[in-house]
Amino acid sequence: MQLDSKITSTVPVSVLDLAAILDGFTPGDTFRNSLDLAQQAEKWGYTRYWLAEHHNMASIASSATVVLIGHIANGTSSIRVGSGGIMLPNHAPLVVAEQFGTLASLYPGRIDLGLGRAPGTDPLTARALRRDGSNGTDFPQQVQELQGYLSAANSANKVRAIPGEGLDIPVWLLGSSTYSAQLAGYLGLPFAFASHFAPTYLQAALEIYRSSFRPSAYLDKPYAAACVNVIAADSDEQAEHLATSFYQFALNIIRGTSKPLQPPVSSMQGVWHELEEEAVRQMMTYSFIGGPQTVQNQLRYFLQVTQVDELIAVSHIYDHTARLRSYELLASVSKW
């Protein structure tokens, strides 16, 4: 099935790459696949390509998120590249300002800085990352400290982010609950919700963000994005088969196990039991799986209900060629 794959939607569509490590492959293979996907996504008209910080997970290779952002930005020319997100309590705000200042100096006008409050890992690893014992309760202060380092007005202070100071680096707040939604509204920042794994509070978070929004130097009105799971293929049946890798990935989250992304299976029967299936399907409520028409119809309804300003798609697909095809098809049907 050949389609015009260039995105012309009035709602921007972007990519979240969790840099999945495939069973039987290496992180090096993951990084090569990520660059290939980013280059194709740029050609297909995607707005931005984000990578997320995770640690101590056998299935995800994006622990050194800033390094990967530089790798992707260096291999592309126009698509925006950034973090979805950097888990700020794991880092000193000054270091983040310097790192993203360096990226923005190398790739002007193309770098996004998305910030999260969670550790992006398990409690034991979080303690290893946060040597000061921080638990994220000072996240609002950290965000404002980071904004200070990036501002031109900071030039009068004794501690400065060079490079970083005075650069126009968009700062986003990310969340899977209502906490960051309210903070993003209060600070007048763009907000992205992680509905790809935390569907429960999506509508509440969007409502709180919009109702609490105060115009700022960054935005004059709210700008909300939602991340969803998309697995598109040339037929519904093919997409459902590919999705069994995604179901196994989600099942490992439910079980608290960590494995590389598994190949698809002919059936999930015998892989999960009834309660596990129910838990996986609840967690993955905002998953759009099917052929082009099915995915388009589902996403059109999602956009009508949520009224989000941008859609971010993540695709847990084992076969790299099939993952490329999924994003190509999504670009083709993203004409709402």
N, C-alpha and C positions, 0 to 999 in steps of 0.2 A: 504494500500500500504506500504510494508516494503522495506526500502532502507538502504544501508550502509551509515550511517550518519556521519562518521568521515571525517572531512575536510582534503583533500590532495592537495588543490589548491596551485599553486605557488604564487597566489595573496592572502595575508592574509585576513581573514574575521573576523570582530569584531562586538561587540554589543554596541549600545548606548541605555541605559535604561533611559527614562524620568520619571520613577517612577510614572506612571499614577495612579491617584486615581479613582477607578471605582465607578460609581453611585451605591449607596446602600452599599458601603464598606468603610473601614477606612484606614488612612495612615498605620496603623499597618498591615493590610492585604496586602497593597502594598509592604511593606518591606519584608514580608514573601514570597510573590511571586517573588520579585527581587532576593532574596537569592536562591530560588529554580531554577530560570532561570539561574543564574550565575553558579550554580553547574552543571546543565545540559549542559550549553554552554562550560564549561571546559571539560566535558566528550566528547562533540562533536567536540572538536578541535578548538574552536574560540581562536583568539590571545589575545584579550583584552576585558575588560568589563568596559565601561565608564558610569559615571553618570554626569548629567549637573545641574548647579546651576540656579534655577529659584525661584522667590519670588512672593507672593501675587497672586497665581494662584490656583483656586479650583481644577484644574485637575492634578497638579504636586506636588509631595511630597518631592522633592529633594532639599529643601532650605538649609538644613544643610549638604551640599554635602560631606564634609570631614568626618563627622560621618558615613554617609552611605558607603563611600569608605572603612572605617575601618571595618564596619559590613560585607561587601561582601568579603573583603580580608580575614577576620578571618574565614569565612565559606567555603573558597576554598583553594586550595593548590598550583596551578601552573599557572592559568590564570592571565595575567596582569590586574590590576585594577587601575582606575584613573579617572580623571576629563575631561569631554568633554563639558564645561570646568568650571573652576573657573573664575568668572568675576573679574579680578584683580583690576579694579578701585574701587570695593566695599570693598577692604581689604588693610591693610598695607602689603607691600611686606615681611617685617620681619615676620609677623604672618603667612603668607602663607608658607614661608620657614621653620618655626618651625613646623607647622602642617604636612607638607609633609615630613620633616625630621623625625618626629616621626613615620609617616606611613612607610617610607622606612626603618627605624630601626626595626620596628616590622615585616615587610614583605619584606626582602631584595630582590632586583632584580625584584620586581613585581609591583612597583608603577609608574604611569605616571602622569605628571602634565601638563594638557592642560589648556591654558590661553585664555580668551576671553576679549574683550574690551567693549562690550555692558553691560548694567546693568542687563539683564536677568529679566526685569520686566517693569512696567509702570513708567512714569516720577515721579509721586508722591511718589511711593515706593522707587524709586532710590534716591530721596532726603532724605528719611528717613534712607536709608542705608549709603549714602555718606555724613556724617555729616559735612565734610569739604567743601562741595559744588563742589567737583571734577566732571568734566564731561567727563573724559577719554582722554582728550587731551594730557596728559603726559604719556600715555600708554607705548610708547617706553622706556622712562626713568624708569618707574616702572618695566618693564620686565628686564632691565639691572641691576637695583638695586636688584631684586630678584635673578638673576643669580649670582650676586656678593656674596650674602649671602650663596648661595649653593656651592660656589667654595672653594677649599682647600686654595687658596691664601688669602681668607678673614680672616684667623687665626691671621693675624697681625693687624687687625682693632679693634677698641674699641667696635663696635657693631657687635655681632656675633649671628648666628642662631645655637643653640645647643639644640637638634640635628638638623642636616640639612647640616652643613658645611662639604664640601668634599665628600658628598654622591653622587653617580651616579644616579641622578633622571632625566630621560628624560623630557625635557621641549618642549612642542608643542605650536604653535600658532594656534588658531582657527579663522575662519572668515566667514562672509556671504557677503563680498564685496572684493574689491581688496586691501584694506588698509593693513590688516594683512598679505596678501599674499606677498606684497612687503617687509614688515618688516621681515617676516620669512625668505625670501630669503637673505636679507641684513645681518641678524644675523646668517644665516646658520643653521636654526632650521627646524624640520619637521613641516608640515603644513596640517591642516585638514579643508576642506570646508563644510559648512552647506547647502549642496544642497538639503537636505530633506525638507527645507522650503524656501530657497532662491536660486532658480535655475538660475536666470538671469545672474549672473556673474561667474558661475562656470568655463567656458572655459577661460574667460579673466583672472580670478584669477590664474588658473593653469599656463597659459602662462607667466603671470607676475612673479609668484613665480619661475618658472624654469629659466626664462631669467635673473632675478635679483639675483639668488642664488650665494652665495660666500661660498666656502668650509670653514669649521670651525672645532673647536675641537670636535664638536658634530656630524657633518656629512661631508662626503667628496663629496656627490652629493645630489641633491634634493630628498626628500621623501614626497610624497603627498598622502593624503587619502581623500576620499569623503564619506559623509554620505548620505544615501538614505533610502527611505521608502520601506519596503518589507512586503508584506502580502501573504504568501504562504499557500496553503491548498491542499487537495488531488484532487481537481478539480477546474477549473476556476470559476465555478458557486459558489462553496462554498467560495472561496477567495473573490469574489465580494460581497457576502453577509456579510462576516466579515468586509470588507472594509467600510461598511456604518458607523461603529463606527468611523473610521478614518475620513471619510468625515464630520461627525458631529463635530469632534474635530477641523478640519480645518475651518469649517464654523463658529464656535465660535470665532476663531482667526480673521476671516474676519469681523465679527460683533462686535468685541471688548467685547465679553461676556466671562465669565469664569464659566465653569461647569465641574463636574466630567465626565470622559469618559463614554459615553452612550452605552447601548446595541445596537446591530445591529438592523436594521429595514428592513422590506420586500422591501421597495422602498424609494428612496430619494424624489420622487415626493410629493410635498406638504411640504417638509421639507426645501428645498431651492428653490429660484426662479432662472430664467435663468442666470441673471448677477452674482448671487452668485455662481452658479455652475461653470461658466466660471472662476471666480476669484480663486475658490478653485483648479480647475484643473490646472490653470497656476501656482499657488503657489506650487502645488504638482507634478510638471512635472516629477521629478525623483522618481516616485513611481512605484514599480514593483509588480503587483498583479496578482495572478493566480495559476494554478497548477504547479507541478515541472518543466515540460518542458517549459511552458510559461515563468516562472521566470528565468530559466536558459538561455533561448534564449535572453530575454531582458537584463539581466545582462551581458551576454557575449558581446553583442553589445555595452553596456555602457562602459565596460572596454576597448574595442577596440578603441572607439572614444576618451575617456579621457586619457587612458594610466596611470591611477592612480596606485599607488603602493600598496594601501590597500583599502578595501571596509569596510565601517561601516554601519551596518543595524539597523534601528529603526522600531519597529512594534507596531502600535496602534491597539491592538486587545483586545476586552473586556473580552472574556473568557480566563482564564489563561491556561487551557489545550490546547485551540486552538493556543494561542501564543507560547507555548512550541512546538507544532507541526510545526508551521511556521518556527521556528529557526532550528528544526530538519531537515525539508525538505530543508531549505537553505543550511545547512551543507552538505546535501546529493548531492545537485546539484552544489556545488561550486568547480567544477573541470573543469576549463576553457580550 
